[in-house]
């Protein structure tokens, strides 16, 4: 579903969705794609 997004766009979308308190199911889908790609969110947060 999100395979056409770059890692940066995916992570930015995730953080914005959490910040804006969007639908939990949408956030869960983003988290699943982030996990599938092996992206470590705690590492990304420190880089931001």
Secondary structure, DSSP 4 states (H G I P E B T S, - for coil): --TTS-HHHHHHHHHHHHHTT--HHHHHHHHHHHHHHT--HHHHHHH-
